[in-house]
Amino acid sequence: MQHTGRGGNALFAVGGVSGLNLQITANGGRTWLLRVTVGGRRREIGLGGFPDVPLSQARERAREAKDKIRQGIDPVEERKAAQAALAAAQRRGLTFADATDKYLATKLDAFKNAKHRQQWQNTLQTYAMPELGKMLVDEITVQDVLRVLEPIWQSKTETASRLRGRIESVLSWATVAGHRTGDNPARWAGNLKELLPAAAKVAKQDNQPAVQIDDAPRWLAALRKRDGTGARALEFAALTASRSKEVRGAV
């Protein structure tokens, strides 16, 4: 079969299934086309190109399409719905690593302290990414989060506790952004709280030794050489005998 040389595409009935045609374009391309009526509407349903789809397979696809029409299904609308669902799934298909990058891109500017920003990134990169990085955010479960936290919950409790909160924040962003649904698997209350011991019970808390009175001048001089709000707050507390809570809450 050859194109007639005139404008437009040429159709040739191939037999075997009524309405099945071989369509030949002006540049020689060949595709299978099923021409049918669906609910009073004329439909032209593409069944694939030749030679990738041979005649026997084109006939099989045509018969399947006609069976659906007899069942009241419009193959064209069904295909559109499937494509839309696939596109939506792909838009939601965000890995935890990508979600972290997107979250930090919007939130890191809110961290005024550069060290805090770096800690956020380093903690997630070191502990979370090996387990969660390549996982889709909508597939992460409580058990996945536990695999990240349990190995360090006893030995690095403070780090693990902060890590849990950071994972929760990333997944919370992913939920609001439409990349996942349901409960946050990193949530503490009513969730991980039931599976992990409270951080306060497992964290090692040793009292700091008191500064001896003879060492006080040297300690204060060293403290004054340090920069940062923490150093100034400690100096203020030492000089005024204020309670630590009062110092932290001062304006």
CYANA upper distance limits for C-alpha pairs under 8 A (distance plus 0.5 A):
  1 MET  CA     12 PHE  CA      8.38
  2 GLN  CA     24 ILE  CA      7.89
  2 GLN  CA     28 GLY  CA      8.41
  3 HIS  CA      9 ASN  CA      8.13
  3 HIS  CA     10 ALA  CA      6.44
  3 HIS  CA     24 ILE  CA      6.56
  3 HIS  CA     25 THR  CA      7.43
  3 HIS  CA     26 ALA  CA      6.89
  3 HIS  CA     28 GLY  CA      7.59
  4 THR  CA     10 ALA  CA      7.48
  5 GLY  CA     26 ALA  CA      7.29
  6 ARG  CA     26 ALA  CA      8.26
  7 GLY  CA     26 ALA  CA      7.56
  8 GLY  CA     25 THR  CA      7.48
  8 GLY  CA     26 ALA  CA      7.18
  9 ASN  CA     23 GLN  CA      7.01
  9 ASN  CA     24 ILE  CA      6.17
  9 ASN  CA     25 THR  CA      5.11
  9 ASN  CA     26 ALA  CA      6.70
 10 ALA  CA     23 GLN  CA      6.15
 10 ALA  CA     24 ILE  CA      5.69
 10 ALA  CA     25 THR  CA      6.96
 10 ALA  CA     26 ALA  CA      8.49
 11 LEU  CA     21 ASN  CA      6.48
 11 LEU  CA     22 LEU  CA      6.20
 11 LEU  CA     23 GLN  CA      5.10
 11 LEU  CA     24 ILE  CA      6.99
 12 PHE  CA     21 ASN  CA      5.70
 12 PHE  CA     22 LEU  CA      5.65
 12 PHE  CA     23 GLN  CA      6.99
 13 ALA  CA     19 GLY  CA      7.60
 13 ALA  CA     20 LEU  CA      6.49
 13 ALA  CA     21 ASN  CA      4.82
 13 ALA  CA     22 LEU  CA      6.88
 14 VAL  CA     20 LEU  CA      6.80
 14 VAL  CA     21 ASN  CA      6.08
 14 VAL  CA     22 LEU  CA      7.12
 15 GLY  CA     20 LEU  CA      7.21
 15 GLY  CA     21 ASN  CA      8.41
 16 GLY  CA     20 LEU  CA      8.34
 16 GLY  CA     59 ARG  CA      7.28
 17 VAL  CA     59 ARG  CA      6.75
 17 VAL  CA     62 ALA  CA      7.43
 17 VAL  CA     63 ARG  CA      7.50
 19 GLY  CA     34 LEU  CA      5.89
 19 GLY  CA     35 ARG  CA      5.40
 19 GLY  CA     36 VAL  CA      6.73
 20 LEU  CA     32 TRP  CA      7.65
 20 LEU  CA     33 LEU  CA      6.40
 20 LEU  CA     34 LEU  CA      5.01
 20 LEU  CA     35 ARG  CA      6.97
 20 LEU  CA     59 ARG  CA      7.89
 20 LEU  CA     62 ALA  CA      7.42
 21 ASN  CA     32 TRP  CA      6.33
 21 ASN  CA     33 LEU  CA      5.64
 21 ASN  CA     34 LEU  CA      6.63
 21 ASN  CA     35 ARG  CA      8.12
 22 LEU  CA     30 ARG  CA      7.19
 22 LEU  CA     31 THR  CA      6.36
 22 LEU  CA     32 TRP  CA      5.28
 22 LEU  CA     33 LEU  CA      6.65
 23 GLN  CA     30 ARG  CA      6.08
 23 GLN  CA     31 THR  CA      5.72
 23 GLN  CA     32 TRP  CA      6.47
 23 GLN  CA     33 LEU  CA      6.92
 24 ILE  CA     28 GLY  CA      6.42
 24 ILE  CA     29 GLY  CA      6.04
 24 ILE  CA     30 ARG  CA      5.13
 24 ILE  CA     31 THR  CA      7.20
 25 THR  CA     29 GLY  CA      5.62
 25 THR  CA     30 ARG  CA      7.08
 30 ARG  CA     49 GLY  CA      6.37
 30 ARG  CA     50 PHE  CA      6.00
 30 ARG  CA     51 PRO  CA      8.49
 31 THR  CA     46 GLY  CA      7.90
 31 THR  CA     47 LEU  CA      7.84
 31 THR  CA     48 GLY  CA      6.26
 31 THR  CA     49 GLY  CA      4.47
 31 THR  CA     50 PHE  CA      6.00
 32 TRP  CA     46 GLY  CA      6.53
 32 TRP  CA     47 LEU  CA      5.75
 32 TRP  CA     48 GLY  CA      6.22
 32 TRP  CA     49 GLY  CA      6.50
 32 TRP  CA     50 PHE  CA      7.66
 32 TRP  CA     58 ALA  CA      7.13
 33 LEU  CA     44 GLU  CA      6.84
 33 LEU  CA     45 ILE  CA      6.11
 33 LEU  CA     46 GLY  CA      5.27
 33 LEU  CA     47 LEU  CA      6.41
 33 LEU  CA     48 GLY  CA      8.44
 34 LEU  CA     43 ARG  CA      8.41
 34 LEU  CA     44 GLU  CA      6.07
 34 LEU  CA     45 ILE  CA      5.50
 34 LEU  CA     46 GLY  CA      6.97
 34 LEU  CA     47 LEU  CA      7.68
 34 LEU  CA     62 ALA  CA      6.96
 35 ARG  CA     42 ARG  CA      7.86
 35 ARG  CA     43 ARG  CA      6.30
 35 ARG  CA     44 GLU  CA      5.11
 35 ARG  CA     45 ILE  CA      6.97
 36 VAL  CA     42 ARG  CA      6.51
 36 VAL  CA     43 ARG  CA      5.83
 36 VAL  CA     44 GLU  CA      7.03
 36 VAL  CA     45 ILE  CA      8.44
 37 THR  CA     41 ARG  CA      5.86
 37 THR  CA     42 ARG  CA      5.02
 37 THR  CA     43 ARG  CA      6.23
 38 VAL  CA     42 ARG  CA      6.80
 38 VAL  CA     43 ARG  CA      7.07
 38 VAL  CA     69 ILE  CA      7.05
 38 VAL  CA     74 ASP  CA      7.02
 43 ARG  CA     76 VAL  CA      8.40
 45 ILE  CA     75 PRO  CA      8.30
 45 ILE  CA     76 VAL  CA      7.27
 47 LEU  CA     58 ALA  CA      6.76
 47 LEU  CA     61 ARG  CA      7.14
 47 LEU  CA     62 ALA  CA      7.83
 48 GLY  CA     52 ASP  CA      8.02
 48 GLY  CA     53 VAL  CA      6.44
 48 GLY  CA     58 ALA  CA      8.00
 49 GLY  CA     53 VAL  CA      6.17
 50 PHE  CA     54 PRO  CA      6.54
 50 PHE  CA     55 LEU  CA      8.49
 53 VAL  CA     57 GLN  CA      6.54
 53 VAL  CA     58 ALA  CA      6.80
 54 PRO  CA     58 ALA  CA      6.74
 55 LEU  CA     59 ARG  CA      6.69
 56 SER  CA     60 GLU  CA      6.86
 57 GLN  CA     61 ARG  CA      6.66
 58 ALA  CA     62 ALA  CA      6.61
 59 ARG  CA     63 ARG  CA      6.73
 60 GLU  CA     64 GLU  CA      6.80
 61 ARG  CA     65 ALA  CA      6.70
 62 ALA  CA     66 LYS  CA      6.76
 63 ARG  CA     67 ASP  CA      6.67
 64 GLU  CA     68 LYS  CA      6.91
 65 ALA  CA     69 ILE  CA      6.87
 65 ALA  CA     75 PRO  CA      6.73
 66 LYS  CA     70 ARG  CA      6.80
 67 ASP  CA     71 GLN  CA      6.96
 68 LYS  CA     72 GLY  CA      6.93
 68 LYS  CA     73 ILE  CA      5.59
 68 LYS  CA     74 ASP  CA      7.49
 68 LYS  CA     75 PRO  CA      7.35
 69 ILE  CA     73 ILE  CA      5.43
 69 ILE  CA     74 ASP  CA      6.31
 69 ILE  CA     75 PRO  CA      7.63
 73 ILE  CA     78 GLU  CA      7.87
 74 ASP  CA     78 GLU  CA      6.61
 75 PRO  CA     79 ARG  CA      6.55
 76 VAL  CA     80 LYS  CA      6.81
 77 GLU  CA     81 ALA  CA      6.67
 78 GLU  CA     82 ALA  CA      6.73
 79 ARG  CA     83 GLN  CA      6.67
 80 LYS  CA     84 ALA  CA      6.64
 81 ALA  CA     85 ALA  CA      6.63
 82 ALA  CA     86 LEU  CA      6.66
 83 GLN  CA     87 ALA  CA      6.64
 84 ALA  CA     88 ALA  CA      6.66
 85 ALA  CA     89 ALA  CA      6.63
 86 LEU  CA     90 GLN  CA      6.65
 87 ALA  CA     91 ARG  CA      6.77
 88 ALA  CA     92 ARG  CA      6.86
 89 ALA  CA     93 GLY  CA      6.51
 91 ARG  CA    179 HIS  CA      8.00
 92 ARG  CA    138 ASP  CA      8.37
 92 ARG  CA    178 GLY  CA      7.22
 92 ARG  CA    179 HIS  CA      4.83
 92 ARG  CA    180 ARG  CA      7.46
 93 GLY  CA    136 LEU  CA      6.49
 93 GLY  CA    137 VAL  CA      8.03
 93 GLY  CA    138 ASP  CA      8.09
 93 GLY  CA    179 HIS  CA      7.27
 94 LEU  CA     98 ASP  CA      6.87
 94 LEU  CA     99 ALA  CA      6.89
 94 LEU  CA    136 LEU  CA      5.83
 94 LEU  CA    137 VAL  CA      6.54
 94 LEU  CA    138 ASP  CA      8.42
 94 LEU  CA    179 HIS  CA      7.03
 95 THR  CA     99 ALA  CA      6.59
 95 THR  CA    133 GLY  CA      6.99
 95 THR  CA    134 LYS  CA      6.03
 95 THR  CA    135 MET  CA      5.72
 95 THR  CA    136 LEU  CA      4.60
 95 THR  CA    137 VAL  CA      6.01
 96 PHE  CA    100 THR  CA      6.52
 96 PHE  CA    129 MET  CA      8.31
 96 PHE  CA    132 LEU  CA      6.57
 96 PHE  CA    133 GLY  CA      5.49
 96 PHE  CA    134 LYS  CA      6.87
 96 PHE  CA    135 MET  CA      6.41
 96 PHE  CA    136 LEU  CA      6.46
 96 PHE  CA    137 VAL  CA      5.78
 96 PHE  CA    170 VAL  CA      8.47
 96 PHE  CA    171 LEU  CA      8.49
 97 ALA  CA    101 ASP  CA      6.92
 97 ALA  CA    129 MET  CA      7.20
 97 ALA  CA    132 LEU  CA      7.99
 97 ALA  CA    133 GLY  CA      4.99
 97 ALA  CA    134 LYS  CA      6.98
 98 ASP  CA    102 LYS  CA      6.75
 98 ASP  CA    133 GLY  CA      8.46
 99 ALA  CA    103 TYR  CA      6.48
 99 ALA  CA    137 VAL  CA      8.11
 99 ALA  CA    170 VAL  CA      7.14
 99 ALA  CA    171 LEU  CA      8.33
 99 ALA  CA    174 ALA  CA      7.03
100 THR  CA    104 LEU  CA      6.51
100 THR  CA    170 VAL  CA      6.35
101 ASP  CA    105 ALA  CA      6.53
102 LYS  CA    106 THR  CA      7.13
103 TYR  CA    107 LYS  CA      6.63
103 TYR  CA    170 VAL  CA      6.70
103 TYR  CA    173 TRP  CA      7.17
104 LEU  CA    108 LEU  CA      5.61
105 ALA  CA    109 ASP  CA      8.29
107 LYS  CA    111 PHE  CA      7.86
108 LEU  CA    117 ARG  CA      6.69
111 PHE  CA    116 HIS  CA      7.22
111 PHE  CA    117 ARG  CA      6.61
112 LYS  CA    116 HIS  CA      8.41
113 ASN  CA    117 ARG  CA      7.07
114 ALA  CA    118 GLN  CA      6.80
115 LYS  CA    119 GLN  CA      6.64
116 HIS  CA    120 TRP  CA      6.74
117 ARG  CA    121 GLN  CA      7.04
118 GLN  CA    122 ASN  CA      6.49
119 GLN  CA    123 THR  CA      6.35
120 TRP  CA    124 LEU  CA      7.02
120 TRP  CA    166 ARG  CA      7.97
121 GLN  CA    125 GLN  CA      6.56
122 ASN  CA    126 THR  CA      6.40
123 THR  CA    127 TYR  CA      6.55
123 THR  CA    128 ALA  CA      8.00
123 THR  CA    159 THR  CA      8.30
123 THR  CA    163 LEU  CA      7.01
124 LEU  CA    128 ALA  CA      5.39
124 LEU  CA    129 MET  CA      6.78
124 LEU  CA    163 LEU  CA      7.25
124 LEU  CA    166 ARG  CA      8.05
124 LEU  CA    167 ILE  CA      8.13
125 GLN  CA    129 MET  CA      5.71
125 GLN  CA    130 PRO  CA      8.24
126 THR  CA    130 PRO  CA      7.93
127 TYR  CA    131 GLU  CA      8.33
127 TYR  CA    148 VAL  CA      6.99
127 TYR  CA    163 LEU  CA      8.46
128 ALA  CA    132 LEU  CA      6.24
128 ALA  CA    133 GLY  CA      7.35
128 ALA  CA    148 VAL  CA      6.46
128 ALA  CA    163 LEU  CA      8.43
128 ALA  CA    167 ILE  CA      8.31
129 MET  CA    133 GLY  CA      4.54
129 MET  CA    134 LYS  CA      8.05
131 GLU  CA    135 MET  CA      8.45
131 GLU  CA    144 ASP  CA      7.98
131 GLU  CA    147 ARG  CA      7.94
131 GLU  CA    148 VAL  CA      7.07
132 LEU  CA    140 ILE  CA      8.09
132 LEU  CA    144 ASP  CA      7.82
132 LEU  CA    145 VAL  CA      8.48
135 MET  CA    139 GLU  CA      7.35
135 MET  CA    140 ILE  CA      7.33
136 LEU  CA    140 ILE  CA      7.27
137 VAL  CA    171 LEU  CA      7.40
137 VAL  CA    174 ALA  CA      7.63
137 VAL  CA    179 HIS  CA      7.44
137 VAL  CA    180 ARG  CA      6.78
138 ASP  CA    179 HIS  CA      7.02
138 ASP  CA    180 ARG  CA      4.90
138 ASP  CA    181 THR  CA      7.27
140 ILE  CA    144 ASP  CA      6.54
140 ILE  CA    145 VAL  CA      7.99
140 ILE  CA    185 PRO  CA      7.76
141 THR  CA    145 VAL  CA      7.11
141 THR  CA    185 PRO  CA      6.00
142 VAL  CA    146 LEU  CA      6.70
142 VAL  CA    185 PRO  CA      5.06
142 VAL  CA    186 ALA  CA      7.08
142 VAL  CA    192 LEU  CA      8.11
143 GLN  CA    147 ARG  CA      6.82
144 ASP  CA    148 VAL  CA      7.35
145 VAL  CA    149 LEU  CA      6.90
145 VAL  CA    185 PRO  CA      7.43
145 VAL  CA    186 ALA  CA      6.78
146 LEU  CA    150 GLU  CA      6.07
147 ARG  CA    151 PRO  CA      7.74
148 VAL  CA    152 ILE  CA      8.45
149 LEU  CA    153 TRP  CA      6.19
149 LEU  CA    160 ALA  CA      6.43
149 LEU  CA    163 LEU  CA      8.37
149 LEU  CA    164 ARG  CA      7.71
150 GLU  CA    154 GLN  CA      8.08
150 GLU  CA    196 LEU  CA      8.43
151 PRO  CA    155 SER  CA      8.38
152 ILE  CA    156 LYS  CA      5.56
152 ILE  CA    157 THR  CA      7.02
152 ILE  CA    159 THR  CA      8.49
152 ILE  CA    160 ALA  CA      6.60
153 TRP  CA    157 THR  CA      5.21
153 TRP  CA    160 ALA  CA      5.98
153 TRP  CA    161 SER  CA      8.04
153 TRP  CA    199 ALA  CA      8.34
154 GLN  CA    202 VAL  CA      6.62
154 GLN  CA    203 ALA  CA      7.64
155 SER  CA    203 ALA  CA      8.49
156 LYS  CA    160 ALA  CA      6.53
156 LYS  CA    203 ALA  CA      8.27
157 THR  CA    161 SER  CA      6.51
157 THR  CA    199 ALA  CA      6.63
157 THR  CA    202 VAL  CA      7.50
157 THR  CA    203 ALA  CA      6.01
158 GLU  CA    162 ARG  CA      6.80
158 GLU  CA    199 ALA  CA      7.76
158 GLU  CA    203 ALA  CA      7.50
159 THR  CA    163 LEU  CA      6.50
160 ALA  CA    164 ARG  CA      6.63
161 SER  CA    165 GLY  CA      7.07
161 SER  CA    199 ALA  CA      7.41
162 ARG  CA    166 ARG  CA      6.79
163 LEU  CA    167 ILE  CA      6.68
164 ARG  CA    168 GLU  CA      6.65
164 ARG  CA    186 ALA  CA      6.68
164 ARG  CA    187 ARG  CA      8.47
165 GLY  CA    169 SER  CA      6.71
165 GLY  CA    186 ALA  CA      7.83
165 GLY  CA    187 ARG  CA      8.29
166 ARG  CA    170 VAL  CA      6.86
167 ILE  CA    171 LEU  CA      6.73
167 ILE  CA    186 ALA  CA      6.86
168 GLU  CA    172 SER  CA      6.43
168 GLU  CA    184 ASN  CA      7.20
168 GLU  CA    185 PRO  CA      7.97
168 GLU  CA    186 ALA  CA      5.31
168 GLU  CA    187 ARG  CA      6.55
169 SER  CA    173 TRP  CA      6.71
170 VAL  CA    174 ALA  CA      6.79
171 LEU  CA    175 THR  CA      6.71
171 LEU  CA    184 ASN  CA      7.10
171 LEU  CA    186 ALA  CA      8.36
172 SER  CA    176 VAL  CA      6.90
172 SER  CA    184 ASN  CA      7.14
173 TRP  CA    177 ALA  CA      6.52
174 ALA  CA    178 GLY  CA      6.78
174 ALA  CA    179 HIS  CA      5.66
174 ALA  CA    180 ARG  CA      6.55
175 THR  CA    179 HIS  CA      6.09
175 THR  CA    180 ARG  CA      5.20
175 THR  CA    181 THR  CA      6.18
175 THR  CA    182 GLY  CA      8.38
185 PRO  CA    191 ASN  CA      7.90
185 PRO  CA    192 LEU  CA      8.40
186 ALA  CA    191 ASN  CA      8.21
186 ALA  CA    192 LEU  CA      7.37
187 ARG  CA    191 ASN  CA      6.46
187 ARG  CA    192 LEU  CA      6.90
188 TRP  CA    192 LEU  CA      5.27
188 TRP  CA    193 LYS  CA      5.63
189 ALA  CA    193 LYS  CA      6.10
190 GLY  CA    194 GLU  CA      7.06
191 ASN  CA    195 LEU  CA      7.80
192 LEU  CA    196 LEU  CA      6.46
193 LYS  CA    197 PRO  CA      7.51
193 LYS  CA    198 ALA  CA      7.52
197 PRO  CA    201 LYS  CA      7.42
197 PRO  CA    202 VAL  CA      7.61
198 ALA  CA    202 VAL  CA      7.38
199 ALA  CA    203 ALA  CA      6.34
211 VAL  CA    215 ASP  CA      6.95
211 VAL  CA    216 ALA  CA      6.86
211 VAL  CA    219 TRP  CA      8.38
212 GLN  CA    216 ALA  CA      6.90
215 ASP  CA    219 TRP  CA      6.57
216 ALA  CA    220 LEU  CA      6.54
217 PRO  CA    221 ALA  CA      6.67
218 ARG  CA    222 ALA  CA      6.72
219 TRP  CA    223 LEU  CA      6.64
220 LEU  CA    224 ARG  CA      6.71
220 LEU  CA    235 GLU  CA      7.83
221 ALA  CA    225 LYS  CA      7.22
222 ALA  CA    226 ARG  CA      7.58
223 LEU  CA    231 ALA  CA      6.96
223 LEU  CA    235 GLU  CA      7.62
224 ARG  CA    231 ALA  CA      7.85
224 ARG  CA    232 ARG  CA      8.16
224 ARG  CA    235 GLU  CA      7.97
226 ARG  CA    231 ALA  CA      6.70
227 ASP  CA    231 ALA  CA      6.90
227 ASP  CA    232 ARG  CA      8.23
228 GLY  CA    232 ARG  CA      7.14
229 THR  CA    233 ALA  CA      6.52
230 GLY  CA    234 LEU  CA      6.67
231 ALA  CA    235 GLU  CA      6.69
232 ARG  CA    236 PHE  CA      6.62
233 ALA  CA    237 ALA  CA      6.70
233 ALA  CA    247 VAL  CA      6.97
233 ALA  CA    248 ARG  CA      8.03
234 LEU  CA    238 ALA  CA      6.67
235 GLU  CA    239 LEU  CA      6.71
236 PHE  CA    240 THR  CA      6.53
236 PHE  CA    242 SER  CA      8.27
236 PHE  CA    247 VAL  CA      8.22
237 ALA  CA    241 ALA  CA      5.83
237 ALA  CA    242 SER  CA      5.50
237 ALA  CA    243 ARG  CA      7.45
237 ALA  CA    244 SER  CA      7.36
237 ALA  CA    247 VAL  CA      7.08
238 ALA  CA    242 SER  CA      7.89
242 SER  CA    246 GLU  CA      7.01
242 SER  CA    247 VAL  CA      7.12
243 ARG  CA    247 VAL  CA      6.93
244 SER  CA    248 ARG  CA      6.67
245 LYS  CA    249 GLY  CA      6.66
246 GLU  CA    250 ALA  CA      6.54
